[in-house]
Amino acid sequence: MIDLNLCDPQQAQALLQIKETGNDQLPSLLRAEAETAKAKLVTATDTVSIHRLQGRAEAFEDLLRAIEDSPKVVKRL
């Protein structure tokens, strides 16, 4: 999980700008990649692939969560 409290103000502001611009292209891409990784998990057979796909899906979900939570963090800074 991305700890937004450890981000510097510019990083938190950059995440907020992604959310506020109204351009949903990056979050849409991240959602699609997370869903693709989850779909591949269904058919994965070896543990190495499963672990990699789990990490990939989690990373994309963490980025999406960071973008969503960025307004709260920027207000505190």
Helices and strands as residue ranges (DSSP letters): G 4-6, H 9-20, H 25-43, H 47-76
